[in-house]
Amino acid sequence: MTIKIKLPEKDEQDKIETFFKNMENLIQFSQQELDKFQSIKKALLEKMFV
């Protein structure tokens, strides 16, 4: 039994790859921003209760 799988053309694969790389970069940037804001929150809370 043979299974045929249709794959996008090479240029479409490249576009998909670029899209996912950009999404990964955006996720990493967002995580860094979240980490930064959580650090600021922690510092402010410590100052409030000292």
Rosetta blueprint (number, residue, H / E / L):
1 M L
2 T L
3 I L
4 K L
5 I L
6 K L
7 L L
8 P L
9 E L
10 K H
11 D H
12 E H
13 Q H
14 D H
15 K H
16 I H
17 E H
18 T H
19 F H
20 F H
21 K H
22 N H
23 M H
24 E H
25 N H
26 L H
27 I H
28 Q H
29 F H
30 S H
31 Q H
32 Q H
33 E H
34 L H
35 D H
36 K H
37 F H
38 Q H
39 S H
40 I H
41 K H
42 K H
43 A H
44 L H
45 L H
46 E H
47 K H
48 M H
49 F L
50 V L
